[in-house]
C-alpha cells in the first residue's frame, strides 16, 4: 500500500490488524479499504500501528473510518500507537481507545468478555 504493509491475524479475542511503514496522504484511503475487510461482527479489533515510522495528518481518517466501521459492526476497537501516531493524536486532541501494546489490548478484551459472562446468569434469572 504505497509505503505501508498491512497484516491481519484473527485471534480468539480479537482481530489484530497491523500496519507497518509509512502512512501518507497518498495511501491512507487504500489502507482504509483493506482494513474494512477485517472488521467482523462480534470480533473486537486491535489496530496495531506500533511500527509505523511516519504518520501524515490525514492519517486520522483511518481512525475515523475504523471507529465508524466498528460502530456499525457493534464491536469495540483499540489502537496501539507508535510515537509519530501518538504525536498527531496529541496535536489534534483526538480521543481514540488506546492500549500500550497488542497483549494489553487483548487483555482488556478478555476482561470485558469475562465481565459479560458474569452478567449472563444474572440477566437470565426472572423475577
trRosetta pair geometry for C-beta under 8 A, 3 or more apart (Angstrom, degrees):
i j d omega theta_ij theta_ji phi_ij phi_ji
1 4 4.6 -36 80 70 106 91
1 5 7.1 166 28 -90 92 25
1 6 6.1 46 -4 -13 135 108
1 27 4.8 111 150 -168 90 121
1 30 4.8 178 -145 109 102 123
1 31 5.4 99 167 -71 158 79
1 34 6.7 -96 -75 -7 138 148
2 24 6.7 -97 124 47 115 118
2 26 5.5 -122 155 112 155 106
2 27 3.7 -162 68 -80 118 118
2 30 6.7 112 10 42 113 147
3 21 5.3 173 150 156 60 124
3 22 4.2 -38 146 59 120 106
3 24 6.1 46 63 -4 141 121
3 26 8.0 75 20 74 122 112
3 27 6.0 -152 47 -17 92 153
4 19 5.5 2 179 -174 118 101
4 20 6.9 158 -158 79 67 40
4 21 4.1 -173 -111 76 46 119
4 22 5.9 -119 -65 65 82 45
4 23 5.6 51 -80 -81 143 61
4 24 7.7 -161 -28 8 111 80
4 27 5.4 163 17 123 115 148
4 31 6.1 -11 91 -81 147 124
4 52 7.6 -2 -123 -121 109 92
5 19 7.1 161 80 -153 46 52
5 20 5.0 -12 56 58 97 92
5 21 5.4 110 5 -14 76 126
6 17 6.8 -11 -165 -174 98 91
6 18 7.2 154 -154 84 47 52
6 19 5.2 -15 -100 -100 75 79
6 31 6.4 160 -66 -133 133 82
6 34 5.2 114 77 124 167 145
6 35 7.2 -122 -148 -67 142 73
7 17 7.6 164 85 -156 43 47
7 18 4.9 -13 62 61 91 100
7 20 7.9 13 8 1 105 103
8 15 6.2 0 -170 178 105 101
8 16 6.9 160 -153 85 54 51
8 17 4.9 -14 -102 -104 89 71
8 18 7.4 180 -83 20 38 69
8 37 7.9 -141 -9 92 164 95
8 38 4.5 -139 -130 -109 153 146
9 15 7.2 169 85 -158 44 57
9 16 4.8 -5 57 57 95 100
9 18 7.6 24 3 -4 99 107
10 15 5.2 -24 -108 -107 64 84
10 38 7.9 -150 -73 -152 86 94
10 43 7.3 -27 -144 -169 94 150
11 14 5.8 10 63 60 103 55
11 15 7.1 168 25 -96 71 28
11 16 5.9 38 -4 -9 118 105
11 106 6.9 -40 105 -115 149 128
13 44 6.9 -27 149 51 71 116
13 106 4.9 106 77 -154 144 87
13 109 4.7 127 167 98 111 125
13 110 5.6 -50 -118 -65 141 79
13 113 7.1 -123 -133 -14 90 143
14 43 6.4 131 -138 172 43 75
14 44 4.1 -53 -110 85 104 91
14 45 6.1 171 -175 -89 104 15
14 46 5.2 87 122 -16 140 95
14 105 7.0 -74 46 130 163 104
14 106 6.0 -139 23 -106 117 75
14 109 5.2 154 -46 -8 118 175
15 38 5.2 -180 154 168 142 98
15 39 7.3 -159 64 -98 144 36
15 40 6.3 111 -29 19 143 105
15 43 5.2 62 -19 139 102 121
15 44 7.4 -175 24 92 69 44
15 45 5.2 -22 67 -109 94 71
15 46 7.3 -168 91 27 45 71
16 45 7.9 150 -92 -163 27 54
16 46 4.6 -14 -113 64 73 111
16 48 5.9 25 -175 -16 94 124
16 102 5.8 38 -132 -145 135 124
16 106 7.9 -32 -70 -66 117 108
17 35 5.5 82 176 -128 161 89
17 38 5.1 137 -79 93 119 152
17 45 6.4 -1 4 -168 110 102
17 46 7.0 173 28 84 64 56
17 47 5.5 -17 70 -112 102 59
17 48 6.7 177 85 23 45 80
18 48 4.1 -25 -104 74 74 118
18 49 8.0 171 -152 -71 53 33
18 50 7.8 -44 -139 34 95 91
18 51 7.3 33 -178 31 105 113
18 102 8.0 -29 -82 -79 107 136
19 23 6.7 52 139 -69 136 112
19 31 6.4 39 -117 -148 144 128
19 47 7.5 -4 6 -174 107 82
19 48 7.1 162 21 84 60 63
19 49 5.5 -8 62 -102 100 75
19 51 8.0 -166 99 66 45 84
19 52 6.2 24 105 -77 93 105
20 51 4.2 -16 -117 100 94 117
20 52 6.6 -149 -137 -78 33 50
20 53 8.0 52 178 -17 67 86
21 51 7.8 33 -16 120 40 92
21 52 6.9 -21 67 -128 36 60
21 53 6.3 -43 -173 15 25 105
22 27 7.7 100 102 37 78 138
22 52 7.2 109 -107 -166 25 78
22 53 5.5 -46 -76 63 74 100
22 54 4.6 6 -130 53 93 97
22 55 7.8 -152 -157 -66 56 40
23 27 6.6 -125 -144 80 50 105
23 28 6.0 68 -179 -87 93 85
23 31 6.7 -30 -127 -14 100 166
23 49 7.4 -27 -23 -140 140 123
23 52 5.7 -15 -6 -151 106 130
23 54 7.1 -155 42 97 59 60
23 55 5.0 19 59 -121 109 66
23 56 6.1 -126 114 20 74 83
23 59 4.4 78 126 -114 124 129
23 62 7.0 -54 -164 -22 143 150
23 85 7.9 54 34 -88 136 97
24 27 5.2 70 52 20 86 94
24 28 6.9 -135 83 -32 38 85
24 54 7.4 30 -74 102 79 108
24 56 4.9 83 -144 -27 38 132
24 59 7.8 -7 -64 -67 5 102
25 28 6.4 -39 -139 4 25 116
25 56 4.8 -131 -44 158 70 163
25 57 8.0 4 -73 54 99 70
25 58 4.5 72 -110 39 81 142
25 59 8.0 -96 -76 -47 49 68
27 30 5.2 -59 -162 44 64 113
27 31 5.9 67 141 -26 85 103
28 31 5.5 -55 -148 37 34 114
28 32 6.4 40 153 -24 66 102
28 56 6.9 -108 -45 62 126 119
28 58 5.7 -154 13 118 159 98
28 59 5.3 -153 -102 -107 129 55
28 61 5.6 91 147 63 135 114
28 62 5.7 -114 -159 -50 98 99
29 32 5.6 -47 -149 30 34 115
29 33 6.7 33 153 -17 63 102
29 61 7.6 -18 -77 110 64 140
30 33 5.8 -53 -152 35 34 111
30 34 6.5 31 152 -16 65 106
31 34 5.7 -57 -148 39 34 109
31 35 6.1 33 155 -20 68 106
31 62 6.0 -21 103 -106 121 120
32 35 5.9 -55 -145 36 29 110
32 36 6.5 45 152 -36 61 100
32 61 6.8 -57 -65 125 138 97
32 62 5.8 -143 -78 -111 87 66
32 65 4.5 19 -142 91 117 171
32 66 7.9 -126 -129 -47 78 73
33 36 5.6 -42 -156 15 32 122
33 37 7.9 36 151 -22 56 95
34 37 6.2 -49 -171 19 41 111
34 38 7.8 18 145 -5 64 107
35 38 5.9 -71 -163 40 46 105
35 39 6.9 44 148 -29 77 103
35 47 7.3 17 -140 -113 136 108
35 62 7.2 95 5 -157 157 94
35 65 7.3 111 75 109 128 118
35 66 6.2 -53 140 -88 144 97
35 69 7.6 159 119 44 99 162
36 39 6.3 -56 -152 21 34 109
36 65 7.6 -66 -71 159 92 118
36 69 6.1 -145 -119 -114 71 151
38 45 7.1 113 120 -123 95 116
39 43 7.9 179 -164 77 40 96
39 45 5.6 -32 -110 -64 81 146
39 66 7.2 175 -77 -143 137 69
39 69 4.6 92 77 139 169 120
39 70 6.0 -114 -151 -78 129 64
39 73 5.4 -168 149 -7 100 156
39 75 7.0 -173 -169 52 88 135
40 43 4.3 24 76 36 104 125
40 73 6.7 137 125 -163 15 144
40 75 7.5 64 81 -35 50 158
41 73 4.9 -140 -88 -164 58 90
41 74 6.6 31 -142 50 81 93
41 75 6.9 -172 -142 -40 31 114
42 73 7.9 -112 -8 162 42 96
42 74 7.6 8 -63 88 54 97
42 75 6.6 -137 -61 -84 7 108
43 75 6.1 -15 68 -122 39 151
44 75 5.2 -173 -94 178 44 104
44 76 4.6 -13 -120 68 108 84
44 77 6.4 173 -169 -85 75 44
44 78 7.4 25 168 0 116 94
44 109 4.8 -153 54 -119 158 133
44 112 7.9 101 -58 63 150 143
45 66 6.9 -140 104 -168 144 109
45 70 5.9 -121 27 -95 125 118
45 75 6.3 89 -8 119 90 127
45 76 7.7 -165 32 100 66 48
45 77 4.2 -14 67 -113 95 98
45 78 7.6 178 94 27 57 58
46 77 7.2 174 -82 -160 27 68
46 78 5.4 -18 -115 67 71 92
46 79 7.9 157 -164 -91 57 20
46 80 6.5 28 177 -12 101 107
46 99 7.3 -48 -134 38 106 136
46 102 5.6 99 149 -132 153 79
46 105 4.5 117 -113 116 120 150
46 106 6.9 -43 -50 -57 147 74
47 62 7.7 152 -169 145 148 110
47 63 7.8 -178 82 -103 164 68
47 66 5.7 -13 -59 -142 146 166
47 77 6.3 35 -12 176 101 115
47 78 7.2 -168 27 91 73 41
47 79 5.0 -21 70 -107 103 69
47 80 7.1 -170 92 25 52 69
48 51 7.7 27 143 12 95 87
48 80 4.6 1 -124 52 64 122
48 102 5.4 -7 -95 -77 128 108
49 52 4.4 -12 -178 -13 89 127
49 55 7.4 61 171 -92 135 130
49 79 6.6 -10 19 -168 109 92
49 80 6.3 171 38 85 58 65
49 81 5.5 5 75 -116 107 49
49 82 5.7 -102 131 -2 79 90
49 85 4.9 94 117 -61 133 161
50 80 4.6 -29 -49 133 103 110
50 81 6.9 71 -85 93 55 8
50 82 5.3 119 -161 -67 28 78
50 101 7.2 42 -89 -123 151 59
50 102 7.5 -94 -10 -33 141 91
51 82 6.4 164 -47 -73 6 129
52 55 5.5 58 137 -66 132 102
52 81 8.0 -47 37 -156 120 55
52 82 4.6 -159 53 19 78 135
52 84 6.1 -113 111 64 96 114
52 85 5.5 76 65 -43 135 113
53 82 7.4 -54 -70 132 21 164
53 84 6.7 49 142 2 26 147
54 84 5.4 -138 -127 -157 32 167
55 59 4.8 -92 -174 37 84 164
55 82 7.4 164 -33 65 126 106
55 84 4.3 151 12 129 101 106
55 85 4.7 126 -54 -82 167 61
55 87 7.6 150 59 56 119 95
55 88 5.3 -114 109 -8 118 141
56 59 4.8 130 65 -29 69 97
56 88 8.0 64 111 -101 20 152
57 60 6.8 -25 172 -2 51 105
57 88 6.0 -173 -108 -141 55 118
57 91 8.0 -73 -115 89 100 133
57 92 7.5 138 -152 -61 89 121
58 61 5.7 -8 170 -4 70 115
59 62 5.5 -22 180 8 65 116
59 63 7.9 63 134 -10 70 92
59 85 7.4 -101 116 -117 142 82
59 88 6.6 56 61 116 113 170
60 63 5.3 -42 -162 31 58 113
60 64 6.4 59 142 -19 75 100
60 88 6.6 -150 -56 142 100 120
60 89 7.6 142 -101 -90 106 64
60 92 6.2 -8 -78 28 157 175
60 94 6.0 -172 -140 -58 128 160
61 64 5.5 -52 -146 39 38 113
61 65 6.1 39 154 -20 68 106
62 65 5.9 -58 -148 38 27 109
62 66 6.3 24 156 -16 65 108
63 66 5.8 -55 -143 39 31 108
63 67 6.0 33 156 -21 65 108
63 79 6.9 -13 -113 -77 106 145
63 94 6.7 88 95 163 157 148
63 96 5.2 -79 -160 -91 132 148
64 67 5.8 -55 -147 37 27 113
64 68 6.4 27 154 -17 63 107
65 68 5.7 -56 -148 38 31 110
65 69 6.1 27 156 -16 66 109
66 69 5.8 -56 -142 41 30 109
66 70 6.0 27 159 -17 66 110
66 77 5.9 -159 152 146 109 169
67 70 6.0 -57 -143 39 25 108
67 71 6.3 28 156 -20 62 108
67 77 7.1 -134 -95 51 52 134
67 96 7.1 -115 -69 -124 120 97
68 71 5.7 -56 -148 36 28 112
68 72 6.4 28 154 -18 64 107
69 72 5.6 -54 -149 37 31 113
69 73 6.3 17 155 -6 66 110
70 73 5.8 -61 -141 48 32 102
70 75 5.0 -96 -158 74 83 82
70 76 6.9 22 174 -177 129 8
70 77 4.4 -102 -91 -22 163 121
71 74 7.3 27 -177 -78 31 39
76 97 7.1 -53 -177 79 93 172
76 109 6.9 -179 77 -105 127 93
76 112 7.0 0 12 116 159 177
77 97 6.3 141 91 59 61 124
78 97 4.8 -82 -108 120 64 105
78 98 6.5 111 -169 -136 81 14
78 99 4.7 38 162 -13 132 112
78 105 4.2 -178 89 -135 143 115
78 108 6.6 105 -65 66 158 143
78 109 7.7 -127 -3 -48 130 101
79 85 7.7 -146 166 149 122 138
79 96 5.1 32 5 124 139 123
79 97 6.5 133 10 84 83 58
79 98 4.9 -44 70 -104 89 69
79 99 7.2 161 72 21 38 71
80 98 7.3 121 -90 -161 31 75
80 99 5.6 -40 -81 73 80 86
80 100 7.3 20 -129 125 88 16
80 101 6.0 52 -129 -136 129 20
80 102 5.8 -52 -41 -59 158 63
80 104 8.0 130 -97 55 107 103
80 105 6.3 -96 -54 -28 103 134
81 85 3.9 -138 -157 96 95 121
81 86 4.6 127 125 -59 129 79
81 89 6.6 -46 -134 -5 164 141
81 98 6.1 -39 -2 -134 112 120
82 85 5.0 94 50 11 70 104
82 86 6.9 -133 96 -6 34 92
83 86 5.7 -57 -142 38 29 112
83 87 6.3 36 158 -27 64 104
84 87 5.6 -50 -148 29 31 116
84 88 6.8 28 156 -15 63 102
85 88 6.1 -58 -155 36 32 107
85 89 6.4 32 150 -18 66 108
86 89 5.6 -56 -148 38 33 113
86 90 6.2 34 155 -20 67 105
87 90 5.9 -56 -150 35 28 110
87 91 6.4 27 154 -18 64 108
88 91 5.7 -54 -145 37 32 112
88 92 6.2 16 161 -5 66 112
89 92 6.2 -68 -146 47 26 99
89 94 5.0 -93 -146 58 73 102
89 96 6.8 -94 -131 22 128 110
90 93 7.4 26 -177 -72 30 41
99 102 7.5 105 99 -92 129 18
99 104 4.4 175 179 99 109 104
99 105 3.7 -170 33 -68 165 83
99 108 6.2 -132 -97 -3 127 137
100 104 4.8 57 50 17 84 163
101 104 4.6 100 52 5 76 102
101 105 7.1 -139 95 -4 42 86
102 105 5.7 -54 -148 36 34 111
102 106 6.3 33 155 -17 67 106
103 106 5.6 -55 -145 40 33 111
103 107 6.2 39 154 -24 66 105
104 107 5.5 -51 -147 34 31 115
104 108 6.6 37 151 -22 63 101
105 108 5.6 -50 -153 31 34 114
105 109 6.7 29 151 -14 65 103
106 109 5.7 -54 -149 38 35 109
106 110 6.3 41 150 -23 66 104
107 110 5.5 -52 -149 34 32 116
107 111 6.5 35 151 -20 64 102
108 111 5.7 -54 -153 33 32 112
108 112 6.5 32 150 -19 65 104
109 112 5.5 -50 -147 35 36 114
109 113 6.4 37 153 -19 66 103
110 113 5.8 -54 -149 36 31 111
110 114 6.4 32 152 -20 64 106
111 114 5.6 -54 -148 35 32 113
111 115 6.4 33 154 -20 65 104
112 115 5.8 -53 -151 34 31 112
112 116 6.5 30 152 -18 64 105
113 116 5.7 -55 -150 36 33 111
113 117 6.4 35 152 -21 66 105
114 117 5.7 -53 -149 34 32 112
114 118 6.6 32 153 -19 64 104
115 118 5.8 -55 -152 34 32 111
115 119 6.6 29 151 -17 64 107
116 119 5.7 -59 -152 37 35 111
116 120 6.8 52 150 -40 65 94
117 120 5.7 -35 -154 6 36 119
118 121 7.5 -53 -174 27 36 98
118 122 7.6 24 141 -5 63 113
119 122 5.4 -66 -158 44 49 113
119 123 5.7 42 151 -20 83 110
120 123 5.8 -59 -140 41 28 106
120 124 6.1 28 161 -23 65 111
121 124 5.7 -58 -143 35 30 113
121 125 6.9 38 158 -31 62 98
122 125 6.3 -49 -159 17 31 111
